[in-house]
Amino acid sequence: MARSETSPAHDDDRQLLTILEGRPCPTCSDGELERGVYKDKRAVVCDSCETPRVQLWTPS
């Protein structure tokens, strides 16, 4: 696949992570969502309870 074909999806992934980063955690009252890794995948997780809110997979 050409790089230009994969770039928009990658940009969407980054935009999603950016939108969620810094929001309050809906699972616990103390946490804030931050970018991280969950089960070896890019994710947005709570900095307090470590609950993942979003995980990104790469098609194989």
N, CA, C and O atoms as CSV, one atom per row, in Angstrom:
chain,resi,resn,atom,element,x,y,z
A,1,MET,N,N,0.846,-1.177,0.000
A,1,MET,CA,C,0.000,0.000,0.000
A,1,MET,C,C,0.889,1.238,0.000
A,1,MET,O,O,1.895,1.282,0.708
A,2,ALA,N,N,0.534,2.210,-0.766
A,2,ALA,CA,C,1.305,3.443,-0.836
A,2,ALA,C,C,1.150,4.228,0.457
A,2,ALA,O,O,0.126,4.148,1.136
A,3,ARG,N,N,2.174,4.976,0.775
A,3,ARG,CA,C,2.160,5.749,2.010
A,3,ARG,C,C,0.973,6.705,2.074
A,3,ARG,O,O,0.372,6.866,3.137
A,4,SER,N,N,0.627,7.336,0.966
A,4,SER,CA,C,-0.479,8.287,0.962
A,4,SER,C,C,-1.817,7.604,1.274
A,4,SER,O,O,-2.739,8.250,1.772
A,5,GLU,N,N,-1.927,6.307,0.985
A,5,GLU,CA,C,-3.159,5.588,1.269
A,5,GLU,C,C,-3.319,5.326,2.764
A,5,GLU,O,O,-4.444,5.265,3.259
A,6,THR,N,N,-2.217,5.171,3.486
A,6,THR,CA,C,-2.296,4.857,4.911
A,6,THR,C,C,-2.243,6.105,5.775
A,6,THR,O,O,-2.643,6.054,6.939
A,7,SER,N,N,-1.771,7.203,5.257
A,7,SER,CA,C,-1.589,8.422,6.037
A,7,SER,C,C,-2.878,8.986,6.635
A,7,SER,O,O,-2.875,9.328,7.818
A,8,PRO,N,N,-3.984,9.104,5.884
A,8,PRO,CA,C,-5.204,9.655,6.481
A,8,PRO,C,C,-5.697,8.852,7.683
A,8,PRO,O,O,-6.139,9.440,8.671
A,9,ALA,N,N,-5.630,7.537,7.621
A,9,ALA,CA,C,-6.070,6.712,8.752
A,9,ALA,C,C,-5.171,6.953,9.953
A,9,ALA,O,O,-5.652,7.036,11.083
A,10,HIS,N,N,-3.881,7.066,9.719
A,10,HIS,CA,C,-2.935,7.326,10.805
A,10,HIS,C,C,-3.212,8.693,11.434
A,10,HIS,O,O,-3.132,8.847,12.652
A,11,ASP,N,N,-3.532,9.670,10.611
A,11,ASP,CA,C,-3.882,11.002,11.119
A,11,ASP,C,C,-5.159,10.944,11.957
A,11,ASP,O,O,-5.259,11.619,12.982
A,12,ASP,N,N,-6.135,10.141,11.529
A,12,ASP,CA,C,-7.370,9.972,12.297
A,12,ASP,C,C,-7.086,9.355,13.657
A,12,ASP,O,O,-7.684,9.750,14.658
A,13,ASP,N,N,-6.168,8.380,13.699
A,13,ASP,CA,C,-5.784,7.754,14.965
A,13,ASP,C,C,-5.209,8.781,15.916
A,13,ASP,O,O,-5.591,8.843,17.085
A,14,ARG,N,N,-4.291,9.587,15.413
A,14,ARG,CA,C,-3.667,10.616,16.254
A,14,ARG,C,C,-4.687,11.634,16.732
A,14,ARG,O,O,-4.637,12.083,17.877
A,15,GLN,N,N,-5.613,11.998,15.853
A,15,GLN,CA,C,-6.644,12.974,16.211
A,15,GLN,C,C,-7.541,12.415,17.322
A,15,GLN,O,O,-7.893,13.136,18.255
A,16,LEU,N,N,-7.908,11.144,17.223
A,16,LEU,CA,C,-8.732,10.521,18.252
A,16,LEU,C,C,-8.017,10.532,19.599
A,16,LEU,O,O,-8.621,10.865,20.618
A,17,LEU,N,N,-6.740,10.173,19.611
A,17,LEU,CA,C,-5.972,10.181,20.859
A,17,LEU,C,C,-5.891,11.590,21.435
A,17,LEU,O,O,-6.010,11.777,22.646
A,18,THR,N,N,-5.691,12.570,20.578
A,18,THR,CA,C,-5.601,13.961,21.017
A,18,THR,C,C,-6.920,14.451,21.608
A,18,THR,O,O,-6.927,15.152,22.620
A,19,ILE,N,N,-8.026,14.088,20.984
A,19,ILE,CA,C,-9.346,14.511,21.470
A,19,ILE,C,C,-9.613,13.968,22.872
A,19,ILE,O,O,-10.143,14.682,23.723
A,20,LEU,N,N,-9.249,12.714,23.115
A,20,LEU,CA,C,-9.552,12.082,24.403
A,20,LEU,C,C,-8.556,12.438,25.503
A,20,LEU,O,O,-8.904,12.429,26.684
A,21,GLU,N,N,-7.340,12.745,25.124
A,21,GLU,CA,C,-6.300,13.044,26.107
A,21,GLU,C,C,-6.698,14.245,26.973
A,21,GLU,O,O,-7.105,15.289,26.464
A,22,GLY,N,N,-6.571,14.071,28.294
A,22,GLY,CA,C,-6.862,15.154,29.218
A,22,GLY,C,C,-8.285,15.175,29.741
A,22,GLY,O,O,-8.594,15.938,30.656
A,23,ARG,N,N,-9.154,14.356,29.179
A,23,ARG,CA,C,-10.542,14.304,29.660
A,23,ARG,C,C,-10.609,13.517,30.968
A,23,ARG,O,O,-9.746,12.681,31.237
A,24,PRO,N,N,-11.633,13.783,31.779
A,24,PRO,CA,C,-11.791,13.002,33.008
A,24,PRO,C,C,-12.163,11.554,32.687
A,24,PRO,O,O,-12.843,11.277,31.699
A,25,CYS,N,N,-11.715,10.660,33.519
A,25,CYS,CA,C,-12.016,9.239,33.344
A,25,CYS,C,C,-13.479,8.981,33.697
A,25,CYS,O,O,-13.924,9.367,34.778
A,26,PRO,N,N,-14.236,8.334,32.804
A,26,PRO,CA,C,-15.629,8.029,33.120
A,26,PRO,C,C,-15.776,6.836,34.073
A,26,PRO,O,O,-16.874,6.576,34.565
A,27,THR,N,N,-14.687,6.109,34.337
A,27,THR,CA,C,-14.737,4.936,35.204
A,27,THR,C,C,-14.490,5.275,36.665
A,27,THR,O,O,-15.121,4.703,37.554
A,28,CYS,N,N,-13.574,6.203,36.916
A,28,CYS,CA,C,-13.266,6.564,38.301
A,28,CYS,C,C,-13.353,8.090,38.455
A,28,CYS,O,O,-13.355,8.816,37.461
A,29,SER,N,N,-13.424,8.555,39.664
A,29,SER,CA,C,-13.584,9.995,39.883
A,29,SER,C,C,-12.258,10.739,39.994
A,29,SER,O,O,-12.239,11.970,39.983
A,30,ASP,N,N,-11.154,10.010,40.101
A,30,ASP,CA,C,-9.860,10.652,40.332
A,30,ASP,C,C,-8.994,10.798,39.086
A,30,ASP,O,O,-8.070,11.611,39.070
A,31,GLY,N,N,-9.278,10.026,38.050
A,31,GLY,CA,C,-8.354,9.926,36.934
A,31,GLY,C,C,-8.600,10.865,35.781
A,31,GLY,O,O,-9.657,11.478,35.634
A,32,GLU,N,N,-7.557,10.944,34.964
A,32,GLU,CA,C,-7.585,11.719,33.731
A,32,GLU,C,C,-7.029,10.823,32.633
A,32,GLU,O,O,-6.099,10.050,32.864
A,33,LEU,N,N,-7.600,10.930,31.445
A,33,LEU,CA,C,-7.162,10.090,30.336
A,33,LEU,C,C,-5.856,10.610,29.751
A,33,LEU,O,O,-5.660,11.814,29.585
A,34,GLU,N,N,-4.961,9.663,29.444
A,34,GLU,CA,C,-3.677,10.009,28.857
A,34,GLU,C,C,-3.283,8.961,27.828
A,34,GLU,O,O,-3.740,7.819,27.877
A,35,ARG,N,N,-2.435,9.363,26.901
A,35,ARG,CA,C,-1.933,8.418,25.908
A,35,ARG,C,C,-1.016,7.425,26.605
A,35,ARG,O,O,-0.285,7.765,27.535
A,36,GLY,N,N,-1.077,6.189,26.129
A,36,GLY,CA,C,-0.234,5.162,26.703
A,36,GLY,C,C,-0.273,3.918,25.854
A,36,GLY,O,O,-0.597,3.965,24.668
A,37,VAL,N,N,0.060,2.804,26.473
A,37,VAL,CA,C,0.066,1.513,25.806
A,37,VAL,C,C,-0.750,0.560,26.661
A,37,VAL,O,O,-0.610,0.527,27.883
A,38,TYR,N,N,-1.600,-0.211,26.007
A,38,TYR,CA,C,-2.385,-1.232,26.689
A,38,TYR,C,C,-2.293,-2.505,25.859
A,38,TYR,O,O,-2.677,-2.525,24.690
A,39,LYS,N,N,-1.782,-3.560,26.470
A,39,LYS,CA,C,-1.593,-4.842,25.780
A,39,LYS,C,C,-0.837,-4.659,24.463
A,39,LYS,O,O,-1.245,-5.173,23.421
A,40,ASP,N,N,0.266,-3.922,24.530
A,40,ASP,CA,C,1.168,-3.681,23.394
A,40,ASP,C,C,0.553,-2.893,22.243
A,40,ASP,O,O,1.067,-2.940,21.125
A,41,LYS,N,N,-0.535,-2.173,22.495
A,41,LYS,CA,C,-1.167,-1.349,21.460
A,41,LYS,C,C,-1.287,0.087,21.959
A,41,LYS,O,O,-1.439,0.327,23.157
A,42,ARG,N,N,-1.215,1.044,21.026
A,42,ARG,CA,C,-1.423,2.443,21.404
A,42,ARG,C,C,-2.818,2.579,21.967
A,42,ARG,O,O,-3.767,1.967,21.476
A,43,ALA,N,N,-2.931,3.396,23.011
A,43,ALA,CA,C,-4.219,3.490,23.697
A,43,ALA,C,C,-4.346,4.816,24.425
A,43,ALA,O,O,-3.390,5.583,24.542
A,44,VAL,N,N,-5.548,5.060,24.907
A,44,VAL,CA,C,-5.816,6.132,25.862
A,44,VAL,C,C,-6.292,5.422,27.121
A,44,VAL,O,O,-7.286,4.696,27.107
A,45,VAL,N,N,-5.558,5.646,28.216
A,45,VAL,CA,C,-5.864,4.968,29.478
A,45,VAL,C,C,-5.975,5.989,30.604
A,45,VAL,O,O,-5.469,7.107,30.500
A,46,CYS,N,N,-6.636,5.591,31.665
A,46,CYS,CA,C,-6.757,6.449,32.843
A,46,CYS,C,C,-5.441,6.422,33.620
A,46,CYS,O,O,-4.867,5.356,33.840
A,47,ASP,N,N,-4.969,7.593,34.031
A,47,ASP,CA,C,-3.720,7.660,34.788
A,47,ASP,C,C,-3.888,7.205,36.235
A,47,ASP,O,O,-2.896,7.034,36.944
A,48,SER,N,N,-5.122,7.009,36.682
A,48,SER,CA,C,-5.369,6.575,38.052
A,48,SER,C,C,-5.755,5.089,38.123
A,48,SER,O,O,-5.086,4.311,38.804
A,49,CYS,N,N,-6.814,4.697,37.436
A,49,CYS,CA,C,-7.290,3.305,37.515
A,49,CYS,C,C,-6.745,2.423,36.387
A,49,CYS,O,O,-6.934,1.207,36.402
A,50,GLU,N,N,-6.070,3.037,35.412
A,50,GLU,CA,C,-5.436,2.346,34.282
A,50,GLU,C,C,-6.431,1.622,33.369
A,50,GLU,O,O,-6.046,0.720,32.625
A,51,THR,N,N,-7.696,2.011,33.425
A,51,THR,CA,C,-8.703,1.444,32.535
A,51,THR,C,C,-8.501,2.003,31.126
A,51,THR,O,O,-8.436,3.220,30.958
A,52,PRO,N,N,-8.401,1.140,30.109
A,52,PRO,CA,C,-8.277,1.644,28.740
A,52,PRO,C,C,-9.629,2.144,28.241
A,52,PRO,O,O,-10.659,1.518,28.493
A,53,ARG,N,N,-9.622,3.264,27.539
A,53,ARG,CA,C,-10.847,3.795,26.937
A,53,ARG,C,C,-10.842,3.571,25.430
A,53,ARG,O,O,-11.896,3.390,24.822
A,54,VAL,N,N,-9.643,3.584,24.824
A,54,VAL,CA,C,-9.491,3.363,23.387
A,54,VAL,C,C,-8.209,2.581,23.174
A,54,VAL,O,O,-7.190,2.849,23.811
A,55,GLN,N,N,-8.270,1.600,22.262
A,55,GLN,CA,C,-7.086,0.864,21.823
A,55,GLN,C,C,-7.051,0.916,20.313
A,55,GLN,O,O,-8.088,0.789,19.662
A,56,LEU,N,N,-5.872,1.100,19.748
A,56,LEU,CA,C,-5.739,1.167,18.283
A,56,LEU,C,C,-4.992,-0.055,17.770
A,56,LEU,O,O,-3.916,-0.398,18.259
A,57,TRP,N,N,-5.581,-0.696,16.785
A,57,TRP,CA,C,-4.958,-1.841,16.145
A,57,TRP,C,C,-4.465,-1.428,14.772
A,57,TRP,O,O,-5.026,-0.534,14.137
A,58,THR,N,N,-3.419,-2.083,14.327
A,58,THR,CA,C,-2.914,-1.876,12.975
A,58,THR,C,C,-3.294,-3.095,12.157
A,58,THR,O,O,-2.995,-4.216,12.568
A,59,PRO,N,N,-3.944,-2.918,11.012
A,59,PRO,CA,C,-4.315,-4.091,10.199
A,59,PRO,C,C,-3.079,-4.853,9.774
A,59,PRO,O,O,-2.046,-4.263,9.459
A,60,SER,N,N,-3.195,-6.173,9.769
A,60,SER,CA,C,-2.042,-6.981,9.365
A,60,SER,C,C,-2.187,-7.538,7.984
A,60,SER,O,O,-1.296,-8.240,7.505
